[in-house]
């Protein structure tokens, strides 16, 4: 099943928001003079924009907390810990198809709530 593109983007933003402990753009010691929203990436990662649009991380977090613990754990491992679906399946002792189904279910729920 296909994921909903805009919900996927929101969940990726939420993962960044959780990693930053609710503080947008935490962890960059310097800014680039080329673009105000670009910062130096951490060691071993690619440069990315760290922008939270209108506090969306907190709003998404509110809706994630309303999900079951199984769905929350799936999202935590996939979007916050950046684990691949197969790795999440191994950690949760289930099939990769089950993890995909859970992520799709979250996409469907959040598409109606956000």
C-alpha positions in Angstrom: 0.0 0.0 0.0 1.3 3.4 -0.9 2.0 6.0 1.8 0.4 9.4 1.7 3.2 11.8 0.7 2.2 14.8 2.8 1.6 12.6 5.9 5.0 11.0 5.3 6.5 14.5 5.3 4.8 15.4 8.6 6.0 12.2 10.2 9.6 12.9 9.1 9.2 16.4 10.6 7.8 14.9 13.8 10.8 12.5 13.9 13.2 15.5 13.7 11.1 17.3 16.3 11.4 14.4 18.8 15.1 13.9 18.2 15.5 17.7 18.9 13.4 17.3 22.1 10.8 19.7 20.8 13.3 22.4 20.0 13.6 23.1 16.2 17.1 23.2 14.7 18.9 22.0 17.8 22.4 20.7 17.4 23.9 22.9 14.6 26.8 25.0 16.0 26.9 27.3 13.1 24.8 28.8 10.2 25.7 29.1 6.6 25.8 32.5 5.0 24.2 31.0 1.9 20.9 30.2 3.5 19.7 31.1 7.0 18.0 27.7 7.6 20.9 25.5 6.7 23.3 24.4 9.3 26.4 22.2 9.6 25.4 18.5 9.6 26.4 16.2 12.4 29.4 13.9 11.7 28.4 11.1 9.2 25.2 12.7 8.0 24.2 14.7 4.9 23.3 18.4 5.1 19.6 19.0 5.5 17.3 21.9 6.2 16.0 21.8 9.8 12.9 23.9 9.7 9.7 23.3 11.7 6.8 25.0 10.1 4.4 26.6 12.5 4.9 24.2 15.4 3.7 21.2 13.4 6.0 18.8 15.3 4.1 19.4 18.5 0.7 19.1 16.9 1.7 15.8 15.2 3.1 14.5 18.5 -0.3 15.2 20.1 -2.0 12.9 17.5 0.8 10.3 17.7 0.2 10.0 21.5 -3.4 9.1 20.9 -2.4 6.0 18.9 -1.9 2.5 20.4 1.5 1.7 22.0 2.3 -0.7 19.2 1.8 2.0 16.6 3.7 4.5 18.6 6.7 2.1 19.0 6.6 1.5 15.2 6.7 5.2 14.5 9.4 5.8 17.1 11.7 3.1 15.6 11.0 4.1 12.0 10.8 7.9 12.1 12.8 8.9 15.2 15.5 6.1 15.2 15.6 6.0 11.4 15.3 2.2 11.3 14.4 0.5 8.0 11.1 -1.4 7.9 12.9 -4.8 8.0 14.9 -3.6 11.1 11.8 -2.5 12.8 10.2 -5.9 12.1 13.1 -7.7 13.6 13.0 -5.5 16.7 9.2 -5.9 17.1 9.3 -9.6 16.3 6.9 -9.4 13.4 6.9 -9.5 9.6 8.0 -6.5 7.5 4.5 -6.5 5.9 3.0 -6.0 9.4 5.2 -3.0 9.9 4.2 -1.6 6.5 0.6 -2.2 7.4 1.0 -0.3 10.7 2.6 2.6 9.0 -0.1 2.7 6.4 -2.8 2.6 9.1 -1.1 5.6 10.9 -1.0 7.5 7.5 -4.8 6.9 7.1 -5.6 8.0 10.7 -3.4 11.1 10.6 -4.7 12.1 7.1 -8.1 12.6 8.7 -6.8 14.3 11.9 -4.1 16.7 10.7 
